């Protein structure tokens, strides 16, 4: 089994070789800029690594892997537009650097590029791979809409939040694994089990991202701490804070959430304090650990080579030790 680093190196090499287009410059330069911001390349790496479980040569999954990474970055461009975000991975977002209209149009071009790359897949499972990609593209949109719907609701439950992040985040990670399995010739049962593992890891990954947004180090996290708090996002942390807070803490939390003139530093620190005393931070951490344990259990039950299991266990451990 290859190392994380060697797979990621191939991903970076292949991405660098892509020709997104040259003219008009104002359409394609923002795409090159967005892709230059880096990232963990988590989805293409998992796609290729999963393919390698079943084939000696993971080149069978090259084009699905690249399509997944372009698609993922397309969603980030549009997310930043909708969230009015100004920083992504420690650098100006495409929207803040080039303008909202350019970010929307360049994002559209990235989605088209993702499908163009996917079309180059040479695999007996091409139809199934394409179906999986189409399904996850739709599901990510559903998740984003739920996230937007939650902005105007005060009664979002923890279960609803988990379903939203399943659609918005976890399914793309799980489908990356699924597409790699399909490209590698895995059985239907193997593919499904790996997909379920991916869902669990994806849920835990997003909950950890929520934790980092409130409690991470801004120097390593790549964006300002407290963005979700300032946007009154209905995160698992916030939902659990309302559940665990006493009457006074709940009134204080509601006062901060309903004050559009709140000073950022004051609001973020006050809400973080409530997250802690209400037990929300501990409850979120416990849920992350529960999902992680379930994912590891799912993986250990699978009849795949021990070396392959170790790869996915090690990779998951790496993810949950991250600080960005």
Backbone torsions as a table, in degrees:
resi	resn	phi	psi	omega
1	UNK	NA	134.1	-179.7
2	UNK	-74.7	164.1	-179.4
3	UNK	-84.7	162.1	174.5
4	UNK	-54.5	-47.1	-173.8
5	UNK	-61.5	-41.0	-178.2
6	UNK	-69.2	-37.4	177.6
7	UNK	-67.4	-46.4	178.9
8	UNK	-61.5	-35.0	177.7
9	UNK	-63.4	-41.3	176.5
10	UNK	-63.4	-42.9	179.1
11	UNK	-58.2	-48.8	-179.4
12	UNK	-61.7	-40.3	179.2
13	UNK	-63.1	-46.2	-178.7
14	UNK	-66.5	-39.6	178.6
15	UNK	-63.5	-40.3	-179.7
16	UNK	-64.8	-24.9	-178.1
17	UNK	-84.9	-11.0	-177.6
18	UNK	-70.1	142.6	176.2
19	UNK	-110.8	101.4	-177.2
20	UNK	-77.3	-18.1	-175.0
21	UNK	123.3	159.6	-176.7
22	UNK	-118.1	-39.6	-178.5
23	UNK	-126.0	137.4	1.3
24	UNK	-73.1	138.4	-176.1
25	UNK	-57.0	-38.4	-176.0
26	UNK	-72.3	-8.6	173.5
27	UNK	-91.6	-43.5	-171.3
28	UNK	-93.2	-27.5	178.2
29	UNK	-61.2	-41.8	176.8
30	UNK	-61.9	-30.4	177.0
31	UNK	-67.2	-47.1	178.6
32	UNK	-61.6	-37.6	178.1
33	UNK	-64.2	-46.8	-179.1
34	UNK	-59.2	-43.6	-178.7
35	UNK	-72.3	-23.6	179.8
36	UNK	-76.4	-12.6	-178.6
37	UNK	-71.5	-10.3	173.7
38	UNK	83.8	-131.9	-172.2
39	UNK	113.8	176.9	-175.5
40	UNK	-80.0	-13.4	-175.5
41	UNK	53.1	37.4	-175.0
42	UNK	-61.4	-46.4	-173.2
43	UNK	-69.2	-48.0	176.9
44	UNK	-66.0	-33.7	178.5
45	UNK	-63.9	-43.8	178.5
46	UNK	-66.5	-37.9	178.2
47	UNK	-60.4	-48.8	-178.7
48	UNK	-67.8	-41.7	-179.6
49	UNK	-63.4	-37.7	179.2
50	UNK	-68.0	-42.1	176.3
51	UNK	-57.4	-40.3	-178.1
52	UNK	-67.0	-16.8	174.4
53	UNK	-64.7	-28.8	-171.3
54	UNK	-117.3	-12.3	178.5
55	UNK	-136.3	146.2	176.8
56	UNK	-67.7	-31.8	-176.7
57	UNK	-112.4	114.6	-177.6
58	UNK	-86.8	9.2	177.5
59	UNK	-62.1	-19.3	176.7
60	UNK	-60.2	-25.3	-178.0
61	UNK	-103.3	9.2	-175.9
62	UNK	-57.6	-52.5	-173.8
63	UNK	-71.3	-41.0	171.9
64	UNK	-58.0	-40.1	-179.4
65	UNK	-62.8	-46.0	-180.0
66	UNK	-66.9	-38.6	177.6
67	UNK	-60.9	-40.5	179.0
68	UNK	-63.4	-41.0	-178.6
69	UNK	-69.5	-40.6	177.1
70	UNK	-65.1	-43.1	179.0
71	UNK	-61.3	-45.2	179.4
72	UNK	-57.5	-44.8	-178.9
73	UNK	-71.0	-30.3	171.7
74	UNK	-59.0	-45.3	-179.5
75	UNK	-63.9	-33.2	179.2
76	UNK	-67.4	-39.8	177.4
77	UNK	-57.8	-47.8	-177.4
78	UNK	-73.9	-34.1	174.4
79	UNK	-58.5	-44.8	-178.5
80	UNK	-63.8	-34.7	176.0
81	UNK	-64.6	-49.1	-177.3
82	UNK	-67.5	-33.9	-179.3
83	UNK	-87.6	-4.2	-175.9
84	UNK	56.0	35.8	-179.0
85	UNK	-75.6	145.7	-179.9
86	UNK	-112.9	-16.4	-178.1
87	UNK	-126.6	134.7	176.2
88	UNK	-139.5	120.2	-178.9
89	UNK	54.9	37.9	175.8
90	UNK	79.7	3.5	-178.8
91	UNK	-126.2	162.4	176.9
92	UNK	-58.3	139.8	175.4
93	UNK	-67.5	162.6	176.8
94	UNK	-59.0	-40.1	-178.8
95	UNK	-63.1	-41.5	-178.8
96	UNK	-77.0	-26.8	-178.7
97	UNK	-85.1	-39.1	-173.4
98	UNK	-115.8	-12.3	-178.8
99	UNK	107.4	154.9	-176.0
100	UNK	-62.8	-47.3	-177.1
101	UNK	-61.8	-40.7	178.2
102	UNK	-65.0	-41.5	179.5
103	UNK	-61.3	-40.0	179.2
104	UNK	-66.0	-49.1	-176.3
105	UNK	-68.6	-42.8	178.0
106	UNK	-64.3	-36.3	175.0
107	UNK	-61.5	-43.0	177.0
108	UNK	-58.6	-42.8	179.5
109	UNK	-64.2	-34.4	177.9
110	UNK	-66.1	-39.9	177.8
111	UNK	-61.7	-43.2	177.7
112	UNK	-62.7	-40.7	178.9
113	UNK	-63.1	-38.1	178.9
114	UNK	-60.3	-43.3	178.7
115	UNK	-69.6	-34.9	177.6
116	UNK	-62.6	-41.8	178.6
117	UNK	-66.8	-41.7	-179.3
118	UNK	-60.1	-35.5	-178.9
119	UNK	-62.8	-18.4	-179.1
120	UNK	-83.7	-1.9	-180.0
121	UNK	-62.4	126.7	177.3
122	UNK	-112.1	91.3	-175.8
123	UNK	-151.1	143.9	174.0
124	UNK	-59.8	-20.8	-178.8
125	UNK	-98.0	19.2	-175.3
126	UNK	-53.9	-43.2	-178.1
127	UNK	-62.6	-43.6	179.9
128	UNK	-67.6	-37.7	178.3
129	UNK	-63.8	-44.4	179.3
130	UNK	-65.1	-41.5	177.8
131	UNK	-60.2	-41.7	179.7
132	UNK	-63.8	-41.5	179.6
133	UNK	-65.3	-43.8	179.1
134	UNK	-62.0	-42.6	-179.2
135	UNK	-63.3	-45.0	-177.3
136	UNK	-69.8	-32.2	177.1
137	UNK	-61.7	-41.2	177.4
138	UNK	-68.4	-42.6	-177.4
139	UNK	-64.9	-37.7	177.8
140	UNK	-62.1	-39.2	176.0
141	UNK	-64.7	-40.1	177.8
142	UNK	-62.1	-42.7	179.3
143	UNK	-64.3	-41.3	178.6
144	UNK	-63.2	-40.2	179.4
145	UNK	-65.6	-41.1	176.5
146	UNK	-60.1	-42.1	178.8
147	UNK	-59.3	-42.3	178.4
148	UNK	-68.2	-39.2	178.7
149	UNK	-61.4	-37.0	-177.6
150	UNK	-64.1	-21.2	-178.0
151	UNK	-62.3	-27.9	-177.7
152	UNK	-107.5	11.2	179.0
153	UNK	-112.5	143.3	177.9
154	UNK	-108.1	1.9	-173.0
155	UNK	-119.6	27.1	-179.6
156	UNK	-67.3	130.0	-179.8
157	UNK	-94.8	164.4	177.7
158	UNK	-60.3	-39.6	179.5
159	UNK	-63.8	-40.1	178.6
160	UNK	-66.5	-39.0	179.3
161	UNK	-64.0	-43.4	179.8
162	UNK	-63.2	-36.2	177.0
163	UNK	-67.4	-39.0	178.8
164	UNK	-62.8	-46.7	-178.6
165	UNK	-73.4	-23.4	172.7
166	UNK	-59.9	-45.5	-178.3
167	UNK	-75.2	-41.8	-174.1
168	UNK	-75.8	-32.5	-172.8
169	UNK	-126.1	-52.1	-169.4
170	UNK	-66.1	-38.1	-175.6
171	UNK	-64.9	-31.5	179.8
172	UNK	-70.1	-40.3	176.8
173	UNK	-65.9	-44.3	-179.9
174	UNK	-65.4	-37.9	179.4
175	UNK	-70.1	-29.9	174.4
176	UNK	-60.1	-42.8	177.1
177	UNK	-66.1	-44.0	-178.6
178	UNK	-61.8	-43.9	-179.2
179	UNK	-66.0	-35.5	175.1
180	UNK	-65.4	-39.7	178.2
181	UNK	-64.2	-43.2	179.4
182	UNK	-64.0	-42.1	178.8
183	UNK	-64.9	-30.2	-178.8
184	UNK	-85.2	-6.1	178.2
185	UNK	86.3	25.4	178.3
186	UNK	-66.4	156.7	175.8
187	UNK	-72.3	167.3	178.7
188	UNK	-61.5	-39.7	-179.9
189	UNK	-68.2	-43.2	177.6
190	UNK	-61.5	-42.7	-179.9
191	UNK	-62.3	-43.8	-178.7
192	UNK	-66.1	-42.0	-179.8
193	UNK	-64.0	-41.6	177.7
194	UNK	-66.3	-36.5	176.8
195	UNK	-62.6	-44.1	179.6
196	UNK	-64.0	-39.1	173.9
197	UNK	-58.3	-44.1	-179.1
198	UNK	-63.6	-37.9	177.5
199	UNK	-61.4	-46.6	-179.1
200	UNK	-63.1	-44.1	178.1
201	UNK	-64.8	-40.0	-179.5
202	UNK	-64.2	-40.5	177.0
203	UNK	-63.3	-46.6	179.6
204	UNK	-63.3	-38.5	-179.6
205	UNK	-61.3	-44.3	-178.6
206	UNK	-69.9	-39.2	177.0
207	UNK	-62.4	-38.0	177.3
208	UNK	-66.6	-36.6	176.9
209	UNK	-61.9	-39.4	176.4
210	UNK	-62.0	-41.1	178.8
211	UNK	-63.8	-43.9	-179.4
212	UNK	-65.3	-32.7	179.2
213	UNK	-62.5	-30.6	179.2
214	UNK	-98.6	-36.3	-170.7
215	UNK	-120.7	6.8	-179.4
216	UNK	-79.4	175.7	176.7
217	UNK	-92.6	118.7	-176.3
218	UNK	-60.2	-25.3	-178.6
219	UNK	-71.7	-28.4	179.6
220	UNK	-105.1	-23.8	-176.2
221	UNK	-71.4	-27.5	175.1
222	UNK	93.1	-2.7	175.4
223	UNK	-156.4	168.0	-175.7
224	UNK	-63.5	138.3	177.3
225	UNK	-72.4	141.6	175.1
226	UNK	93.5	12.9	179.6
227	UNK	-60.4	-42.5	179.2
228	UNK	-64.7	-37.5	179.0
229	UNK	-65.2	-46.5	-179.1
230	UNK	-64.4	-32.0	179.8
231	UNK	-87.7	2.3	-178.4
232	UNK	56.0	35.9	-179.1
233	UNK	-63.9	136.8	178.5
234	UNK	-81.5	70.6	179.6
235	UNK	-81.9	169.0	175.9
236	UNK	-58.5	-39.0	177.8
237	UNK	-58.6	-48.6	-177.6
238	UNK	-66.7	-42.7	179.3
239	UNK	-61.1	-45.1	179.6
240	UNK	-68.7	-29.8	176.9
241	UNK	-65.6	-44.2	177.4
242	UNK	-63.0	-37.3	179.5
243	UNK	-67.2	-40.4	-172.4
244	UNK	-95.0	-12.9	-176.3
245	UNK	-73.5	150.4	171.9
246	UNK	-81.7	179.1	-173.9
247	UNK	-59.4	-43.0	-179.2
248	UNK	-66.3	-43.7	179.7
249	UNK	-64.6	-36.9	179.8
250	UNK	-66.8	-40.7	177.4
251	UNK	-63.8	-41.3	179.5
252	UNK	-65.3	-42.5	179.2
253	UNK	-62.3	-45.0	-179.2
254	UNK	-64.1	-36.0	179.0
255	UNK	-63.3	-43.2	178.1
256	UNK	-66.0	-40.6	-177.6
257	UNK	-67.3	-26.2	-175.4
258	UNK	-102.3	10.6	-178.2
259	UNK	-108.4	97.9	-178.0
260	UNK	-71.4	-12.2	-178.5
261	UNK	-98.6	7.5	-175.9
262	UNK	-61.9	139.7	174.5
263	UNK	-71.3	130.2	-172.3
264	UNK	-52.4	-54.5	-175.3
265	UNK	-59.8	-40.8	-178.6
266	UNK	-67.3	-44.8	-178.7
267	UNK	-65.1	-46.3	-177.8
268	UNK	-60.8	-46.3	-179.0
269	UNK	-66.4	-39.0	-179.7
270	UNK	-66.9	-44.2	-178.6
271	UNK	-69.3	-39.0	176.0
272	UNK	-59.5	-39.5	179.0
273	UNK	-63.1	-39.1	177.9
274	UNK	-68.7	-38.4	175.7
275	UNK	-55.0	-38.2	-177.3
276	UNK	-76.4	-51.0	-174.4
277	UNK	-72.2	-25.4	179.2
278	UNK	-79.7	-10.6	-177.1
279	UNK	88.4	2.8	-177.4
280	UNK	-65.3	-40.6	179.5
281	UNK	-62.8	-45.8	179.8
282	UNK	-65.2	-39.4	-179.4
283	UNK	-65.2	-38.4	179.1
284	UNK	-68.3	-43.2	178.0
285	UNK	-61.9	-40.2	178.9
286	UNK	-63.7	-38.2	179.2
287	UNK	-68.1	-39.1	176.4
288	UNK	-59.0	-47.1	-178.3
289	UNK	-66.7	-35.2	177.9
290	UNK	-64.7	-47.3	-179.8
291	UNK	-64.6	-40.3	178.0
292	UNK	-61.4	-43.9	179.7
293	UNK	-64.0	-39.8	178.3
294	UNK	-64.5	-40.1	178.7
295	UNK	-63.8	-42.2	179.3
296	UNK	-65.8	-37.7	178.1
297	UNK	-64.7	-43.5	178.3
298	UNK	-60.0	-41.5	-178.6
299	UNK	-67.0	-42.7	-177.3
300	UNK	-66.3	-26.8	-180.0
301	UNK	-75.0	-18.9	-174.3
302	UNK	-75.9	144.6	178.2
303	UNK	-92.0	72.6	175.1
304	UNK	-125.7	160.1	-176.9
305	UNK	-54.3	143.3	-178.1
306	UNK	-57.2	-37.2	-179.9
307	UNK	-63.4	-38.9	177.8
308	UNK	-65.7	-42.0	177.4
309	UNK	-60.8	-43.8	-179.6
310	UNK	-60.5	-38.3	179.0
311	UNK	-59.1	-49.0	-176.8
312	UNK	-71.7	-32.7	175.2
313	UNK	-65.4	-47.6	179.8
314	UNK	-62.2	-40.2	-178.6
315	UNK	-65.8	-42.2	177.8
316	UNK	-62.6	-42.1	177.9
317	UNK	-61.1	-38.6	177.8
318	UNK	-62.6	-41.6	-179.6
319	UNK	-61.8	-40.6	-173.0
320	UNK	-89.3	6.3	169.7
321	UNK	-106.8	7.6	-174.7
322	UNK	-74.7	159.4	175.9
323	UNK	-124.4	16.8	178.1
324	UNK	-155.0	NA	NA
